[in-house]
Amino acid sequence: MRILGIETSCDETSISILEFKAKNQCRILANFVFSQIAVHQPFGGVVPTLAKREHQKNLVPILKLSLKKAGLLKKKKSVINAQKLAVLEAILGREDLLKRQFLLFLKNYQKPAIHLIAVTAGPGLAPALWPGVNFARALSFDWNIPLVGINHLEGHILSNWLPQTENQWTKINLTKKIFPALSLIVSGGHTQLVLIKKIGEYKIIGETRDDAAGECFDKTARLLNLGYPGGPAIAKEAEKVKKMQLKTKIILPRPMINSQDFDFSFAGLKTAVLYLIEDLKKQKINFKDLTPFIAKEIQNSINEVLVIKTIKAAQKLGVKSVILGGGVSANEDLKNLLKREVSEKLSNVALFIPEPRYTGDNAAMIALTAWFKQKTALKNTWQKLEADANLRLK
């Protein structure tokens, strides 16, 4: 079985092709991720309309690259009949740039040996999700291939089981010994603790009440003039502390770290950073000289809250494993702190951390998730599949 994955939930356009065989063996034939960071950097965050445009512009070229790398791109010359053309134009009615490229692609290339199409249906930015969903719908209709919508967050959980190397057969080793599991999902738009009884059966036990961890990194990085995306920028700035000395200690709050629930709140941390900068200016202290120390404290505050809440939840629920996922999981300090705390406080609990290349948004995790969902895929899904910016794990 070969599965084509499509991901456009935010500011990465990604297409992947995964192949599966008996005994739960999987390999990645292609996995392309086109980042839009350069497009959004001048604005300090993702601009939804620009994200939509970039997805429309990039989907067909990335599909061609993916099929070519997988050895599935075969040329042909044909004419799309009027009835089929009318349906395709209706599906892609709001995707003018994508529609032109897509129809040209269909005329020049034949249907590839793909057995299932998977696309991120949500959560995410609605203007970003729709080009991917409509692209998948159009492919499913024209190629007559089943289509399944995937929850982006479930993809982040399962990214831990993607092959480390492309074109290398790897066993998807999801045994009963892993469950029940607790997943910490941390990204630009989401911060959640999810209890997993088995793949496909989830219960959110805690989530952010306002800003997500990644969003807090972005906003505080903007306050410090460190650029976008904020997580990597703050981590890089915090590294400078190792070569510097500071007599006055910078202290920021750890929001909700002692609350009796497993929810998060990071909006107050952003406000605390703003007040700190204003206070330093009133004292006529150049806060730029203190930026590495502020960045280090921001990182420590966010990571400590994430890890301590995760450990408490894992202890209370008696889980067998802890699973990390999402873009913020690329943060080295977060990974090191979580490894240490799990080792010291959770005996016989396994810890799963995704490969750095799979922490961000990627279509490989979408295709892998679809492998578990293949029974729900239908040939006529293209008629009713919709993007859902607020899609929940359940």
MIDRENNU-139392 format. One record per residue (C-alpha): x, y, z; residue in one letter. Coordinates in steps of 0.5 Angstrom, whole numbers, plus 500, padded with zeros to 3 digits. Layout:
REM residues N
XYZa;...
This chain:
REM residues 394
500500500m;502507498r;499513502i;500520499l;500525505g;498533505i;500538510e;498545510t;495547517s;500553518c;506556514d;509549512e;507546505t;509539505s;507532501i;510526503s;509519500i;510513505l;510505503e;507500507f;508492507k;506486511a;508486519k;507493520n;513495516q;514502513c;519506509r;519514507i;519514499l;519522499a;518527504n;518535502f;517541507v;517548504f;517553509s;514560509q;518563514i;522568510a;515570507v;512571514h;518574518q;517581516p;511581520f;513577526g;508572525g;504568520v;499572516v;493567514p;492570507t;500570505l;500562508a;494561503k;497564497r;504560498e;500553499h;496555493q;503556489k;507550492n;502544492l;503542485v;510543484p;512539491i;507534489l;511533482k;518533486l;515527491s;512523485l;519524482k;523522488k;518516489a;519514482g;511515481l;511521476l;509518469k;508523463k;502523458k;498528454k;490528455s;484532455v;480533461i;473531459n;467537460a;464533466q;470532470k;473539469l;466542471a;467538478v;474540479l;473547477e;467547483a;472543488i;478548486l;473554485g;476558491r;483556489e;485560483d;492560483l;492552485l;487550480k;491553474r;497549476q;493543478f;489542471l;495543467l;498537472f;493533470l;493534463k;501532463n;501526468y;498520469q;495517475k;500514480p;500508484a;498511490i;492507494h;490512499l;490520500i;491523507a;490531508v;490535514t;483537516a;485541522g;486544527p;490550524g;489556520l;482556516a;485560510p;491555510a;488548511l;483549505w;488549499p;490543502g;484540503v;481542496n;487539493f;486533496a;479532494r;481534487a;486529487l;481524490s;476525485f;480525479d;484519481w;479515484n;483514490i;480514497p;481520502l;481521509v;482527513g;487527519i;487531525n;494534525h;495533533l;494526532e;500526527g;504530532h;503524537i;505519531l;511522529s;515519534n;514512530w;516515523l;523512520p;529515522q;532515514t;528515508e;527509504n;529505510q;524499512w;522500519t;517497524k;512501527i;513498534n;506500537l;505495542t;501494548k;506496553k;506503551i;499504553f;496508557p;500513555a;501521556l;502526550s;505533551l;503536545i;507543544v;507547538s;505555536g;498554536g;497548541h;499546548t;496540551q;496534555l;493528552v;491521555l;492516550i;488509552k;490506545k;491509538i;485513536g;482513543e;484520546y;482524552k;485531553i;486532560i;490539560g;491545555e;492552555t;487557557r;490563553d;497563549d;500556547a;507555549a;510556542g;506563541e;509565548c;516564545f;514568538d;511574542k;516574547t;522574542a;518580538r;519584545l;526582545l;527584537n;529577536l;525575530g;521570528y;520564529p;521565536g;522559539g;529558535p;531565536a;530565544i;534558544a;540561540k;540568544e;539564551a;546560549e;550566550k;549566557v;554561558k;559566556k;557572560m;556574567q;550577571l;550580578k;543581578t;538575577k;533576572i;526572575i;520571571l;514567573p;512560572r;504561570p;500555574m;506551576i;502549582n;495549580s;491543582q;489541574d;493540568f;492546564d;497552562f;497559561s;502563558f;499570556a;501572563g;509570562l;509575556k;506581560t;511580565a;516580560v;513587557l;513590564y;520587565l;523591559i;519597561e;522597568d;529597565l;528602561k;525607566k;531605570q;535607564k;538600563i;539598556n;535591556f;539589550k;545588554d;540583558l;537580552t;541573553p;539573560f;531574559i;531569553a;534564558k;529565563e;523565558i;525559556q;526556563n;520558565s;516555559i;520549559n;519548567e;512549567v;511544561l;515538564v;513539571i;505539569k;507533565t;510529570i;505530575k;500528570a;504522569a;504520576q;497521577k;495517571l;500511572g;502511565v;507507561k;510512557s;510519556v;510522548i;513528546l;510532540g;510538536g;514544534g;517546541v;519539542s;525541538a;528545544n;534542546e;533544553d;526542554l;528535551k;534535556n;529537562l;524532560l;529526560k;532528566r;525528570e;522522567v;528518569s;528521576e;521521578k;517516573l;520509574s;519504568n;516509564v;518510557a;520516554l;518518546f;521524543i;521525535p;527526531e;528533530p;526533522r;519531525y;518536530t;515541526g;509540521d;510535516n;506530511a;510524513a;506524520m;500525516i;501519512a;503515517l;497517521t;492515515a;495508515w;492507522f;485510519k;485506513q;478503514k;475510515t;477512508a;472512502l;472513495k;467519496n;470522502t;472528497w;464530496q;464532504k;471533507l;471540510e;477543513a;476544521d;480550524a;478548531n;478540530l;479536537r;482530539l;477525541k;
